[in-house]
Amino acid sequence: MSNLTLQFDEVEYIADVGDTIDVDIEILDAVNLFGSAFEITFDDSLLSYVEDSFSEGDFWNGDVTPYSQIDGDTLSSAVTLNQTGGISGITGNGVLCKFKLLSITSGESNLNFQNVSLIDENGEPIENFSKIWIRASSIKVQ
């Protein structure tokens, strides 16, 4: 049996000071997903969000609206299908969204999800949301 999973594309990212880190957020075994929203936290003394780097991933095969806002150490994000797209929801695996972080000094930062919402076209949690696996990550800056 498969499990609905939300995860970063790497268990641990390794970067040098000054590197730009590409971060993909993956979903596995989604059923009828219409919209996603969550916050990602990180140590903003080590990492800086690259302005305007947030975009939807390849999971979405319809007309979507991506949204992001940065507030210190928290990136709030959402991607939803547009009602006019004629798609009721998407089932499967893929990259939900992606963004970039700039490494500004040496150290290690956790990447964590919080306030996760995955909804169907009616605004209800998608199938198996109550049993979701959420996998965090970390970034080591050398």
C-alpha positions as CSV (number, residue, x, y, z in Angstrom):
1,M,0.0,0.0,0.0
2,S,1.3,3.4,-0.9
3,N,1.3,6.4,1.4
4,L,0.6,10.1,0.6
5,T,4.0,11.7,1.1
6,L,5.2,15.4,1.0
7,Q,8.9,15.7,0.9
8,F,11.9,17.7,-0.2
9,D,13.8,16.3,-3.3
10,E,16.9,15.8,-1.2
11,V,17.3,14.4,2.4
12,E,20.3,16.7,2.8
13,Y,21.5,19.4,0.6
14,I,25.3,20.3,0.6
15,A,26.4,23.8,-0.5
16,D,29.3,26.2,-0.3
17,V,28.8,29.8,1.0
18,G,27.5,31.8,-1.9
19,D,25.8,28.9,-3.7
20,T,22.2,29.0,-4.9
21,I,20.4,25.9,-3.8
22,D,17.5,24.6,-6.0
23,V,14.8,23.1,-3.8
24,D,11.9,21.0,-5.2
25,I,8.9,19.9,-3.1
26,E,7.6,16.5,-4.2
27,I,4.3,14.8,-3.6
28,L,3.8,11.0,-3.9
29,D,0.6,9.1,-4.2
30,A,-1.8,12.2,-4.3
31,V,-5.4,11.5,-5.2
32,N,-7.6,14.3,-6.7
33,L,-5.3,17.1,-5.6
34,F,-6.7,20.5,-6.5
35,G,-4.6,22.8,-4.3
36,S,-1.7,22.8,-1.9
37,A,-0.5,25.2,0.8
38,F,2.2,25.0,3.4
39,E,5.0,26.9,5.1
40,I,8.7,26.0,4.9
41,T,10.9,27.1,7.7
42,F,14.7,27.5,7.7
43,D,17.5,29.3,9.5
44,D,17.5,32.8,7.9
45,S,20.9,33.5,9.5
46,L,22.4,30.9,7.1
47,L,20.0,31.0,4.1
48,S,18.2,33.7,2.2
49,Y,15.2,33.1,-0.1
50,V,15.9,34.1,-3.7
51,E,13.3,36.7,-4.6
52,D,10.8,35.6,-7.2
53,S,12.2,32.1,-7.4
54,F,9.0,30.3,-6.4
55,S,7.1,28.5,-9.2
56,E,4.8,25.5,-9.7
57,G,6.3,22.1,-10.5
58,D,5.6,19.5,-13.2
59,F,2.9,17.8,-11.1
60,W,0.4,20.4,-12.2
61,N,-0.7,19.8,-15.8
62,G,-3.3,22.5,-15.9
63,D,-3.9,26.2,-15.4
64,V,-2.5,27.1,-12.0
65,T,-1.9,30.0,-9.7
66,P,1.3,29.9,-7.7
67,Y,1.7,32.1,-4.6
68,S,4.6,32.7,-2.2
69,Q,5.5,35.2,0.6
70,I,8.7,35.3,2.7
71,D,8.7,36.5,6.3
72,G,12.1,36.0,7.8
73,D,12.7,32.3,8.3
74,T,9.3,31.2,6.9
75,L,8.3,30.8,3.2
76,S,4.5,30.6,2.9
77,S,3.5,29.0,-0.4
78,A,0.4,27.8,-2.3
79,V,-0.4,26.3,-5.7
80,T,-3.9,25.8,-6.9
81,L,-5.6,24.8,-10.1
82,N,-7.8,27.6,-11.5
83,Q,-11.5,26.8,-11.5
84,T,-11.7,27.8,-15.2
85,G,-9.1,25.1,-16.2
86,G,-11.7,22.4,-16.4
87,I,-9.6,20.0,-14.3
88,S,-11.2,18.6,-11.1
89,G,-8.0,17.4,-9.5
90,I,-4.8,15.5,-10.2
91,T,-3.7,12.1,-9.1
92,G,-0.1,10.8,-9.1
93,N,3.4,11.9,-8.2
94,G,5.6,14.9,-9.1
95,V,7.1,18.2,-8.1
96,L,4.5,20.5,-6.5
97,C,6.7,23.6,-6.5
98,K,10.2,24.8,-6.5
99,F,12.2,27.7,-5.2
100,K,15.8,28.8,-4.5
101,L,17.8,29.6,-1.4
102,L,21.1,31.4,-1.2
103,S,23.7,30.1,1.3
104,I,25.1,33.1,3.1
105,T,27.3,31.6,5.8
106,S,28.6,28.2,7.1
107,G,26.4,26.1,9.2
108,E,23.4,23.7,9.1
109,S,19.8,24.5,8.8
110,N,16.7,22.3,9.0
111,L,14.1,22.6,6.3
112,N,10.6,21.8,7.8
113,F,7.0,21.9,6.7
114,Q,4.3,23.4,8.8
115,N,0.6,24.2,8.4
116,V,0.2,21.8,5.5
117,S,-3.0,21.8,3.5
118,L,-3.7,19.5,0.5
119,I,-7.3,19.9,-0.8
120,D,-9.7,18.6,-3.4
121,E,-11.9,20.7,-5.6
122,N,-14.5,21.0,-2.8
123,G,-11.9,22.4,-0.3
124,E,-11.8,19.1,1.6
125,P,-8.6,17.3,2.6
126,I,-7.6,14.9,-0.1
127,E,-7.7,11.1,0.4
128,N,-5.3,9.8,3.0
129,F,-4.4,13.3,4.2
130,S,-4.9,12.1,7.8
131,K,-2.1,9.5,7.2
132,I,0.3,11.7,5.3
133,W,4.1,11.2,5.6
134,I,5.9,14.5,5.8
135,R,9.7,14.3,5.4
136,A,11.9,17.2,6.4
137,S,15.4,17.9,5.1
138,S,18.5,19.9,6.0
139,I,21.0,22.1,4.3
140,K,24.7,22.0,5.2
141,V,26.6,25.1,4.1
142,Q,30.4,24.5,4.1
